[in-house]
Amino acid sequence: MAFGWIDEQAELRRRAGLVRTLRPRPARSPLLDLAGNDYLGLAHHPEVTEGAARAARTWGGGSTGSRLVTGTTALHTELERELAAFCGFEAALVFSSGYTANLAAVTALAPHGSLIVSDAGNHASLIDGCRLARGTTQVVAHAEPEAVRKALAGHEGTGIAVSDTVFSVDGDAAPLAALAEACREHGAGLVVDDAHGLGVLGDGGRGAPHAAGLAGADDVVATVTLSKSLGSQGGAVLGPARVVDHLVNAARTFIFDTGLAPAAAGAALAALRLLRREPERAERARAVADELYARLTTAGLEAVRPDAAVVSVRAPSPEDAVRWAAECRAAGLAVGCFRPPSVPDGVSRLRLTARADLTSQQIERAVRLIGETRP
């Protein structure tokens, strides 16, 4: 029978406690949300939703084509200009998602004969970029600049190192300055995914590369998502203008993909301007994460100290993690549930995301519910 193997895979997932299901949410959920990535609380901000609506009224519901045909509007270029300036890079290129931005950056910057040195904890989009690239990939130990240095030293051609800036599972930050130093010793470029850094780290939320003094460097490229701190949808690649020009001409996920919808571009631009006007939101998101961590550890839970806005709490098993998250939801709290294969170390977790608009009372309630429902 065609696709009969799918049933076998489904049974294996069921036995391992790894079945995933879609759960549509209402527009206004009664749950206290520590599961989404709306770090600055901007997804429902009136200025952001009005930015989306105004863009849709002006430009239509869709961008109508790829960016190189009809999919580029004045709004896209305005967003690129302001995003690059805010983050400290020479140029930016907007994509339909952070995933496609990562695929573009890695595949277009790792031609045949090159070496890609990839952190073992990298996001799936970076991993897929490595798999699709024509260069050779070497996976190295998590957050180990010396491992990157050794890998590059053993390769005679061009190379890049690829890493998240803030890893999405535990929320730990990569040693960016040390990674850049290792790359420069061997003439390699550094490509970093700042999905979880933009809006949270750096001066006023300008991102992890800006905080590390790497923004604008001619050997550093950063990718970002517009769907987390900026409360919208889409992604972008930031870097030297010549890199962006190269992506326009060589990145398949740019050339052959329909451009980002105008409403998403309008929302992201409104959120970016709001963040620029209210930089304290970034500091507040970090403070909420620190308070979450302190309260969780005081309650005797095994939490990982956050470097940005992600806090993880370890669970005994995948089954326990699923039950724990379900019981939290039943009690009125939405939390993330990360299990293999999403976690590279095989340890299942509850994943909590700090938001700048959470109050101390809400944080206290969340910690209490997590403690009361623990396995």
C-alpha positions in Angstrom: 0.0 0.0 0.0 1.3 3.4 -0.9 2.5 5.4 2.1 2.0 2.3 4.3 5.2 3.1 6.2 3.5 6.3 7.5 1.3 4.1 9.8 4.4 2.4 11.2 6.1 5.7 11.9 2.9 6.9 13.6 2.9 3.9 15.9 6.5 4.4 16.8 5.8 8.0 17.7 2.9 7.0 19.8 4.9 4.4 21.7 7.7 7.0 22.3 5.2 9.6 23.5 6.2 12.0 20.6 2.9 12.5 18.9 2.3 16.2 18.0 -1.1 17.7 17.3 -2.4 21.0 16.2 -4.4 23.0 18.7 -6.1 26.1 17.2 -6.3 29.0 19.7 -9.0 31.7 19.9 -8.1 35.3 19.1 -8.3 36.2 22.8 -7.3 33.2 24.9 -8.1 33.1 28.6 -4.8 31.3 29.2 -1.7 33.0 30.7 0.6 32.7 27.7 4.2 31.7 28.4 4.4 29.5 25.2 4.5 32.0 22.4 7.5 34.1 21.3 5.9 37.6 21.6 8.8 38.7 23.8 7.9 42.4 23.8 4.1 41.9 23.9 3.6 43.7 20.6 1.5 41.2 18.5 -1.7 42.8 19.7 -0.4 46.4 20.2 -2.8 48.9 18.5 0.1 50.5 16.6 1.2 47.2 15.2 -2.2 45.9 14.2 -3.0 49.2 12.6 0.3 49.0 10.7 -0.8 45.7 9.4 -4.3 46.9 8.5 -3.0 50.1 6.8 -0.5 48.1 4.7 -3.2 45.7 3.6 -5.6 48.5 2.6 -2.8 50.2 0.7 -1.0 47.2 -0.9 -3.5 44.4 -0.8 -3.8 41.1 1.0 -0.7 39.6 -0.7 2.5 40.7 -2.4 1.3 39.1 -5.7 4.6 37.6 -6.7 8.3 37.0 -5.9 10.4 39.9 -4.8 12.1 40.1 -8.2 8.8 40.3 -10.1 6.0 42.2 -8.3 6.5 41.2 -4.7 8.7 44.1 -3.6 6.8 47.2 -2.5 8.1 50.5 -1.1 7.0 49.2 2.3 9.5 46.3 2.0 12.4 48.5 1.1 11.5 50.9 3.9 11.4 48.1 6.4 14.8 46.8 5.1 16.4 50.3 5.4 15.1 50.9 9.0 15.9 47.3 10.2 19.5 47.5 8.9 20.0 50.9 10.5 18.5 49.8 13.9 20.6 46.7 14.1 23.8 48.4 12.9 24.3 46.6 9.5 24.9 48.1 6.1 21.9 46.4 4.4 19.0 44.1 4.9 16.9 41.8 2.8 13.4 40.7 3.9 12.1 37.1 3.4 8.8 35.5 3.8 10.0 33.7 7.0 13.0 33.4 9.3 13.3 29.8 8.1 13.7 30.9 4.4 16.1 33.7 5.5 18.3 31.1 7.2 18.2 28.7 4.2 19.2 31.6 1.9 22.1 32.8 4.1 23.7 29.4 4.5 23.2 28.0 1.0 24.2 31.2 -0.8 27.3 31.7 1.3 28.6 28.1 1.2 29.4 27.2 -2.4 31.0 23.9 -3.6 34.4 23.4 -1.9 33.6 25.5 1.2 33.4 24.3 4.8 30.4 25.0 7.0 31.1 24.6 10.7 27.8 24.2 12.5 27.0 24.3 16.2 25.4 21.1 17.5 22.6 23.0 19.1 21.6 25.0 16.0 18.0 25.5 15.0 16.5 23.2 12.4 16.4 26.0 9.7 20.2 26.3 10.0 20.6 22.6 9.9 18.5 22.4 6.8 20.5 25.2 5.2 23.7 23.2 5.8 22.1 20.1 4.3 21.1 22.0 1.1 24.3 23.9 0.7 26.9 22.6 -1.7 29.7 23.0 0.8 30.7 20.3 3.3 29.3 20.6 6.8 31.1 19.7 10.0 29.1 19.7 13.2 31.0 20.8 16.3 30.4 20.8 20.1 27.8 23.3 21.3 29.1 26.8 22.0 32.8 25.8 21.8 34.9 28.4 19.8 37.9 26.2 20.1 36.1 23.4 18.2 35.2 25.9 15.5 38.9 27.0 15.3 40.1 23.4 15.0 37.6 22.6 12.3 38.5 25.7 10.2 42.2 25.0 10.7 41.9 21.6 9.0 40.3 23.1 5.8 42.2 24.9 3.1 39.4 26.6 1.2 36.8 29.2 2.2 34.5 28.6 5.2 31.8 29.9 7.4 30.8 29.2 11.0 27.1 29.0 11.6 25.4 29.5 15.0 22.3 30.7 16.8 23.0 33.7 18.9 20.5 32.6 21.5 19.6 28.9 21.4 15.9 28.3 21.3 15.8 25.3 23.6 17.6 26.4 26.8 17.9 30.1 26.0 21.7 30.1 26.4 23.7 32.6 24.4 26.6 31.8 22.0 30.1 33.3 22.6 29.9 35.5 19.6 33.1 37.5 20.1 35.1 34.4 20.5 33.4 32.7 17.5 34.2 35.8 15.4 37.9 35.7 16.5 38.2 32.0 15.6 36.7 32.7 12.2 39.0 35.7 11.5 42.1 33.6 12.3 41.2 31.5 9.3 39.6 34.0 7.0 36.2 32.6 7.5 32.8 34.3 7.7 30.4 34.2 10.6 26.7 33.6 10.0 24.4 33.9 13.1 20.7 33.5 13.6 19.5 36.3 16.0 15.9 35.2 16.1 15.8 35.2 19.9 18.2 38.1 20.3 16.5 40.9 18.3 14.3 43.0 20.6 15.8 41.5 23.7 19.6 41.8 23.7 21.8 44.8 22.9 21.3 48.5 23.4 17.5 49.0 23.2 17.0 45.5 21.7 19.3 45.9 18.7 20.3 42.3 19.0 23.2 40.0 20.0 25.6 41.0 17.2 25.2 44.6 18.2 25.8 43.8 21.8 29.0 41.8 20.9 30.4 44.7 18.8 30.0 42.7 15.6 27.2 44.6 13.9 28.4 46.1 10.6 31.5 44.0 10.3 32.3 42.9 6.8 32.7 39.3 7.8 29.5 38.9 9.8 26.0 38.1 8.5 23.0 37.9 10.8 19.5 36.6 10.2 16.5 37.7 12.2 12.8 36.8 12.4 10.0 39.4 12.4 7.7 36.9 14.2 9.0 37.1 17.7 10.0 40.4 19.3 8.3 42.4 16.4 5.1 40.4 16.7 4.6 40.0 13.0 5.7 37.4 10.4 8.7 37.0 8.1 12.5 37.2 8.3 15.5 39.1 7.1 19.2 38.7 6.4 21.5 41.6 7.6 25.0 42.2 6.5 27.3 44.0 4.0 25.6 45.4 0.9 27.6 43.1 -1.3 26.3 40.0 0.6 22.7 41.2 0.2 23.2 41.9 -3.5 24.6 38.3 -3.8 21.5 36.9 -2.0 19.2 38.7 -4.4 21.0 37.0 -7.3 21.8 33.6 -5.8 19.4 32.7 -2.9 16.7 30.4 -4.2 14.3 31.0 -1.2 14.4 34.7 -2.3 14.3 34.3 -6.1 11.5 31.7 -6.2 9.4 32.5 -3.2 6.4 34.9 -3.0 7.4 38.1 -1.2 6.3 38.8 2.4 2.7 39.9 2.6 2.3 43.7 2.9 0.4 43.4 6.2 3.3 41.5 7.8 5.8 44.1 6.6 3.6 46.9 7.9 3.2 45.3 11.3 6.9 44.6 11.6 7.8 48.2 10.6 5.3 49.6 13.2 6.8 47.3 15.9 10.3 48.3 15.0 9.5 52.0 15.3 7.7 51.3 18.6 10.7 49.5 20.0 13.0 52.4 18.9 10.7 54.8 20.8 10.4 52.5 23.8 13.8 50.8 24.2 13.0 49.9 27.8 10.9 47.0 26.6 14.0 45.0 25.9 15.3 45.4 29.4 11.9 44.5 30.8 11.8 41.2 28.8 15.2 40.3 30.3 14.1 41.2 33.8 11.0 39.0 33.5 13.1 36.1 32.4 15.4 36.6 35.4 12.5 36.8 37.7 11.0 33.6 36.2 14.3 31.8 36.7 14.8 32.9 40.3 11.2 32.0 41.3 11.4 28.6 39.6 14.7 27.6 41.2 13.5 28.8 44.6 10.5 26.5 44.1 12.9 23.6 43.6 12.5 23.2 39.9 15.4 22.5 37.6 15.5 25.6 35.4 18.3 26.8 33.1 19.6 30.4 33.8 18.4 32.5 30.8 20.7 34.7 28.7 17.8 36.3 26.9 14.0 35.7 27.2 13.8 31.9 27.1 13.6 29.9 30.3 13.5 26.1 30.2 12.5 23.7 33.0 13.7 20.1 32.6 11.2 17.2 32.7 11.9 13.5 33.7 10.7 12.1 30.3 8.9 13.0 27.1 5.7 11.5 28.5 6.1 13.6 31.7 6.7 16.7 29.7 3.5 16.2 27.7 1.4 15.5 30.8 3.0 18.4 32.6 2.3 20.9 29.8 -1.3 19.5 29.5 -1.9 19.9 33.2 -0.6 23.5 33.1 -3.0 24.2 30.3 -5.9 22.8 32.2 -5.0 25.0 35.1 -4.9 28.1 32.9 -1.3 28.4 31.8 0.1 27.8 28.3 3.7 26.6 28.2 5.9 25.1 25.5 6.8 21.4 25.5 10.0 20.5 23.8 10.9 16.8 23.2 13.1 14.8 21.0 13.9 15.2 18.1 13.4 19.0 18.7 16.0 18.9 21.5 19.5 17.9 20.5 20.5 16.5 23.9 17.4 14.3 24.2 16.2 16.0 27.4 12.5 17.0 27.4 11.6 20.4 28.8 8.9 22.9 29.4 9.9 26.0 27.6 8.8 29.3 29.0 9.0 32.6 27.2 9.3 35.9 29.1 7.2 38.8 27.9 7.9 42.4 28.6 4.2 42.9 29.5 4.0 40.2 32.2 3.4 41.5 35.7 5.1 40.1 38.9 1.6 38.7 39.9 1.4 36.8 36.6 4.9 35.5 37.0 4.1 34.3 40.5 1.0 32.6 39.3 2.8 30.8 36.5 5.5 29.5 38.8 2.9 28.3 41.3 1.0 26.4 38.6 4.1 24.8 37.2 5.1 23.7 40.7 1.7 22.4 41.6 1.5 20.3 38.4 5.1 19.0 38.3 5.4 15.2 37.7 
